[in-house]
């Protein structure tokens, strides 16, 4: 478990970096997932017999990297889930997309999930995000996104629908086999037990990110 990047841990929470192309939890592929890795880490570290509880309260798409919080108790899981439902948790992303976006703005749509893909459709669920242009080079925009709602593939679908597909998005953009430039870099929330403000930032550096000079 040496490859895990643990950003914070106490009796109630585990804040970690999810690496790109790692599953949040197991699926039909049976590939090793982050939830299983973290349970093994806790079992080994604390010499726990039997099963280890760890609550998955939010998700990132498999190709997307970034910061995630897990709950080590059912009480923490319940309170974090409620905070997410009430939009009390700040989730900000960095992305690189094709073309130049406006300096800042709001995207509002209705998104309908269809199997493994989503589309903009009036029969879908309301989706909202705020964005800010940070840098522009080589017809690529570096954008900061504040995700207000958490719909399936929301950021990817909303930007692609406006002809700003994300760099490396194999599903909604160009099938060029490059890694997707979408990263959950900022997570801020009140601790579910102590109520202390928990504020984490982590910046991607490799690949396409390296062409930009920025401080989000």
C-alpha positions, 0 to 999 in steps of 0.5 A: 500500500506504499503507493497511496497518497494519504492527505489526512487521517483521523478517527472519522475521516480519510482524505486521499488522492485518487490516481487517474484510471483507478476505480473508486469502487469495484465494478464488472472489470474486477480491477483493483479499486481505491475503496478496496486498497484503502480498506486493506491499508486500514486493516494492515495499519490497525491490525483489524480482524474481519471486515473494515468499514469505510464509507464511499460518500462521493465518486470520481470517474475512473479516468479522473484523478483528484482529492476524495474523502472517505468516512471511517464511521457510519455517523461520519458517512451519514453527515458527509452525505447530507452535507453533499446533498445540501451543497455544503461541500466545495468541490473544485476541478481543474480542466483543459479543454479545446478552444477558448472559453469565456473568462468566466460563466455559469453552465446550466442544463438538464442531463440524462444518463443513458447507460455509460454515457450522458446527454443534454436532455430536458427530461434529465436532472438539473445540472449547474456549474460555475467556471473561470478561465485561468490560462489559454495556450495553443488553442487550449483553455485551462479552466477552474470549475466549481461543481454545484451539482454532481450529475453523471459525467456532468463537467465533461458533457456540459463542456463538450455540448458547447464545443469545448470537449475536454482534452483527452476525453475519449468518450465525449471528445477526440479518441486520441488515447491521451489521458483526460485533463480533469482533476479534482484539485480542491475539496473543502468541507466542515468536519462531520464531528468536530465541525472544523473547516477541512480544506485540501488542495492538490495540483496536477503537474504531469502531461498537458498540465505542464504547459500552463503556468497558473495558481488556481 
